[in-house]
């Protein structure tokens, strides 16, 4: 590995002479070294690394150049937060409607990738099968952002041999206009198909939800759907746990750097392959666990217990299958570098580099998520994706047991993935759940649950 040296000055003409794979390998080395300097407070050395990365990274270059551009921005933002006044001043005139931006990029994500479409098929089929024979069905959407999912469900329920049920959908979202639009579209579809229908909008943050506002009634068969939402509740549990962390764990970034730099060049080279066959190699810390990232999360546990109190017939959860909730910066950087490399590689294989949709997705969605994972701490860090096994432990502790997803639902989702002109999208079953993958790397998990009868 090449080493950083302050004596190199501010100009690095030799960097431009690196070939594509050499450049990618060196970018990874620089990112890991820079992150370690940031974590240990060596800001002068971090600045030298950032200067070199900036010579090589580009938001419109190849896969590794694009990834490096957003990780560089995230690391620089973390450095700026060392001086809160400077950070606030630089961002003081930035006017962003975060909710509108999130709605835009989520729509783009839905259109460009098949991940959510496949998840919706699995969720809807699980609900249809669980509600067989039920006359009154109440579906609760914990993040009511995508009406197409429930339009498809309405159509599926209308085709039941015994006739459609009376359907009520409760949608939770921070913006009233989003819920109004969803309610209007769903009511139109239900009226067209002559299905008795009600829409119950609940405006507010999921973190502050009072389950009484869901208005669950006696005699209703309840299904709850959470799509990419539950992980954000983990932020509420961060500060109390951070105070309890042992000093050795807080100072473990250097150990993670050593482990990262011991990775072979062949392993790092696989990360850079634009048309890789085997996908991204798992990071050294992908299976590790720390006191902070272990499933000790009072806020989520309390929330799941409250949901169980509604006695739902089915709960279906979709989450990004990554370990982005590590206790140290180096843990999170290593895992997020691998998982976002897979998403960027997916775009590289399926979308033109010049595509404006691709640039928006990379900057407004992936770039912002990377910045939140790397730059933020405490309650501000919302992107706390965790692996399926963590969610299995939490749901089991809350009194739920797994309901295996049906073969027919998996067949529908697999057919959808095969309809994309790309061999990279795959699906596999795991412990009764489904993993939606890019190449061999799990990207999203879908799991279904019911209340354990003994409780």
MOLIN-V712026 format. One record per residue. N is the residue number from 1. RES is the residue in three letters. D_CENTER is the distance of its C-alpha to the mean C-alpha in Angstrom with 2 decimals. Layout:
N	RES	D_CENTER
N	RES	D_CENTER
This chain:
1	UNK	32.12
2	UNK	33.42
3	UNK	33.63
4	UNK	33.15
5	UNK	36.37
6	UNK	37.19
7	UNK	40.37
8	UNK	38.61
9	UNK	38.86
10	UNK	36.88
11	UNK	37.38
12	UNK	36.13
13	UNK	37.76
14	UNK	37.36
15	UNK	33.56
16	UNK	34.16
17	UNK	36.09
18	UNK	33.28
19	UNK	32.43
20	UNK	28.93
21	UNK	28.03
22	UNK	29.90
23	UNK	28.05
24	UNK	24.65
25	UNK	25.79
26	UNK	27.26
27	UNK	24.19
28	UNK	22.22
29	UNK	25.22
30	UNK	25.38
31	UNK	21.75
32	UNK	22.17
33	UNK	25.59
34	UNK	24.58
35	UNK	21.80
36	UNK	24.44
37	UNK	26.90
38	UNK	24.57
39	UNK	23.85
40	UNK	27.60
41	UNK	28.72
42	UNK	30.54
43	UNK	29.78
44	UNK	32.67
45	UNK	31.45
46	UNK	27.87
47	UNK	29.45
48	UNK	31.33
49	UNK	28.22
50	UNK	26.47
51	UNK	29.64
52	UNK	29.63
53	UNK	25.97
54	UNK	26.76
55	UNK	29.58
56	UNK	27.35
57	UNK	23.93
58	UNK	23.57
59	UNK	20.91
60	UNK	22.90
61	UNK	23.96
62	UNK	22.88
63	UNK	19.47
64	UNK	20.09
65	UNK	21.77
66	UNK	18.89
67	UNK	16.35
68	UNK	19.09
69	UNK	19.69
70	UNK	16.33
71	UNK	16.42
72	UNK	20.03
73	UNK	19.35
74	UNK	16.95
75	UNK	19.66
76	UNK	22.36
77	UNK	20.76
78	UNK	20.64
79	UNK	24.30
80	UNK	25.27
81	UNK	24.10
82	UNK	26.92
83	UNK	29.15
84	UNK	27.75
85	UNK	30.55
86	UNK	29.89
87	UNK	26.16
88	UNK	26.96
89	UNK	29.76
90	UNK	27.78
91	UNK	25.14
92	UNK	27.76
93	UNK	28.41
94	UNK	24.86
95	UNK	24.54
96	UNK	21.12
97	UNK	20.35
98	UNK	16.73
99	UNK	16.51
100	UNK	18.22
101	UNK	16.18
102	UNK	12.87
103	UNK	14.80
104	UNK	16.07
105	UNK	13.03
106	UNK	11.29
107	UNK	14.67
108	UNK	14.78
109	UNK	11.52
110	UNK	13.12
111	UNK	16.37
112	UNK	15.69
113	UNK	13.42
114	UNK	14.47
115	UNK	11.24
116	UNK	11.25
117	UNK	15.04
118	UNK	15.31
119	UNK	13.23
120	UNK	15.52
121	UNK	18.52
122	UNK	17.79
123	UNK	17.22
124	UNK	20.32
125	UNK	22.48
126	UNK	21.78
127	UNK	22.81
128	UNK	25.84
129	UNK	27.04
130	UNK	26.64
131	UNK	28.53
132	UNK	31.38
133	UNK	34.62
134	UNK	33.13
135	UNK	34.91
136	UNK	32.68
137	UNK	28.89
138	UNK	26.51
139	UNK	22.81
140	UNK	20.58
141	UNK	17.36
142	UNK	15.31
143	UNK	13.67
144	UNK	16.37
145	UNK	15.12
146	UNK	16.07
147	UNK	19.73
148	UNK	19.88
149	UNK	18.35
150	UNK	21.21
151	UNK	23.80
152	UNK	23.31
153	UNK	23.67
154	UNK	26.82
155	UNK	28.26
156	UNK	27.60
157	UNK	29.27
158	UNK	32.15
159	UNK	33.04
160	UNK	33.60
161	UNK	37.13
162	UNK	37.93
163	UNK	36.80
164	UNK	33.83
165	UNK	33.16
166	UNK	33.21
167	UNK	29.55
168	UNK	27.98
169	UNK	24.40
170	UNK	23.12
171	UNK	20.34
172	UNK	18.75
173	UNK	17.77
174	UNK	18.86
175	UNK	20.97
176	UNK	24.06
177	UNK	24.45
178	UNK	21.14
179	UNK	22.39
180	UNK	25.87
181	UNK	24.80
182	UNK	22.90
183	UNK	25.92
184	UNK	28.30
185	UNK	26.69
186	UNK	26.36
187	UNK	29.92
188	UNK	31.27
189	UNK	29.86
190	UNK	31.17
191	UNK	34.52
192	UNK	34.81
193	UNK	34.39
194	UNK	36.52
195	UNK	34.00
196	UNK	34.59
197	UNK	31.51
198	UNK	30.40
199	UNK	27.37
200	UNK	26.69
201	UNK	24.65
202	UNK	23.38
203	UNK	22.69
204	UNK	20.87
205	UNK	17.94
206	UNK	16.49
207	UNK	17.40
208	UNK	20.98
209	UNK	21.32
210	UNK	24.77
211	UNK	24.76
212	UNK	28.29
213	UNK	27.02
214	UNK	25.57
215	UNK	29.24
216	UNK	29.00
217	UNK	32.54
218	UNK	34.70
219	UNK	34.85
220	UNK	31.42
221	UNK	29.18
222	UNK	25.73
223	UNK	22.37
224	UNK	19.09
225	UNK	15.80
226	UNK	12.40
227	UNK	9.60
228	UNK	6.08
229	UNK	8.57
230	UNK	10.13
231	UNK	8.14
232	UNK	9.57
233	UNK	12.94
234	UNK	12.96
235	UNK	13.93
236	UNK	17.23
237	UNK	18.28
238	UNK	17.93
239	UNK	21.35
240	UNK	23.62
241	UNK	22.16
242	UNK	22.31
243	UNK	26.01
244	UNK	26.64
245	UNK	25.25
246	UNK	28.16
247	UNK	29.35
248	UNK	28.96
249	UNK	25.21
250	UNK	24.94
251	UNK	26.96
252	UNK	25.30
253	UNK	23.71
254	UNK	26.82
255	UNK	26.58
256	UNK	23.07
257	UNK	24.51
258	UNK	27.38
259	UNK	25.26
260	UNK	23.21
261	UNK	26.45
262	UNK	27.95
263	UNK	25.59
264	UNK	27.90
265	UNK	28.04
266	UNK	27.57
267	UNK	24.15
268	UNK	23.11
269	UNK	24.81
270	UNK	22.67
271	UNK	19.60
272	UNK	21.49
273	UNK	22.76
274	UNK	21.88
275	UNK	22.95
276	UNK	22.19
277	UNK	23.20
278	UNK	21.64
279	UNK	18.21
280	UNK	16.93
281	UNK	18.61
282	UNK	16.83
283	UNK	17.03
284	UNK	19.80
285	UNK	17.70
286	UNK	15.08
287	UNK	17.27
288	UNK	18.64
289	UNK	18.61
290	UNK	19.92
291	UNK	21.28
292	UNK	18.47
293	UNK	15.61
294	UNK	17.70
295	UNK	17.16
296	UNK	19.64
297	UNK	18.06
298	UNK	20.76
299	UNK	18.82
300	UNK	16.47
301	UNK	19.58
302	UNK	21.71
303	UNK	19.39
304	UNK	19.20
305	UNK	22.95
306	UNK	23.55
307	UNK	21.82
308	UNK	23.98
309	UNK	26.94
310	UNK	26.54
311	UNK	27.41
312	UNK	24.91
313	UNK	25.95
314	UNK	22.38
315	UNK	18.85
316	UNK	16.02
317	UNK	12.45
318	UNK	9.44
319	UNK	6.30
320	UNK	4.06
321	UNK	7.29
322	UNK	7.50
323	UNK	9.85
324	UNK	8.88
325	UNK	11.16
326	UNK	14.42
327	UNK	17.51
328	UNK	18.66
329	UNK	17.75
330	UNK	18.71
331	UNK	16.55
332	UNK	13.36
333	UNK	14.81
334	UNK	15.78
335	UNK	12.62
336	UNK	10.45
337	UNK	13.51
338	UNK	13.42
339	UNK	9.89
340	UNK	10.02
341	UNK	13.61
342	UNK	12.76
343	UNK	10.93
344	UNK	13.89
345	UNK	16.27
346	UNK	15.23
347	UNK	16.13
348	UNK	19.21
349	UNK	20.37
350	UNK	20.06
351	UNK	20.44
352	UNK	23.25
353	UNK	22.79
354	UNK	24.70
355	UNK	22.55
356	UNK	21.91
357	UNK	18.88
358	UNK	17.41
359	UNK	18.34
360	UNK	16.80
361	UNK	13.40
362	UNK	13.61
363	UNK	15.04
364	UNK	13.74
365	UNK	10.02
366	UNK	9.33
367	UNK	12.33
368	UNK	11.57
369	UNK	8.21
370	UNK	10.41
371	UNK	13.17
372	UNK	11.60
373	UNK	10.69
374	UNK	14.16
375	UNK	16.40
376	UNK	15.81
377	UNK	17.05
378	UNK	17.90
379	UNK	16.83
380	UNK	15.81
381	UNK	12.75
382	UNK	10.13
383	UNK	6.84
384	UNK	7.79
385	UNK	5.51
386	UNK	8.56
387	UNK	10.49
388	UNK	12.08
389	UNK	15.35
390	UNK	14.41
391	UNK	13.59
392	UNK	16.80
393	UNK	18.75
394	UNK	17.73
395	UNK	18.55
396	UNK	21.68
397	UNK	22.80
398	UNK	22.41
399	UNK	24.79
400	UNK	22.82
401	UNK	23.48
402	UNK	21.64
403	UNK	22.74
404	UNK	22.53
405	UNK	21.10
406	UNK	24.08
407	UNK	25.39
408	UNK	25.88
409	UNK	22.28
410	UNK	21.21
411	UNK	24.03
412	UNK	22.92
413	UNK	19.38
414	UNK	20.95
415	UNK	23.47
416	UNK	20.92
417	UNK	19.21
418	UNK	22.76
419	UNK	23.62
420	UNK	21.61
421	UNK	24.00
422	UNK	22.02
423	UNK	22.38
424	UNK	18.97
425	UNK	17.07
426	UNK	17.77
427	UNK	17.30
428	UNK	18.58
429	UNK	19.45
430	UNK	18.88
431	UNK	20.64
432	UNK	20.91
433	UNK	17.22
434	UNK	15.78
435	UNK	13.50
436	UNK	12.72
437	UNK	13.32
438	UNK	14.18
439	UNK	17.58
440	UNK	17.60
441	UNK	14.15
442	UNK	11.89
443	UNK	8.57
444	UNK	7.86
445	UNK	10.25
446	UNK	12.52
447	UNK	15.14
448	UNK	18.14
449	UNK	20.27
450	UNK	23.65
451	UNK	25.71
452	UNK	27.75
453	UNK	31.34
454	UNK	32.84
455	UNK	31.23
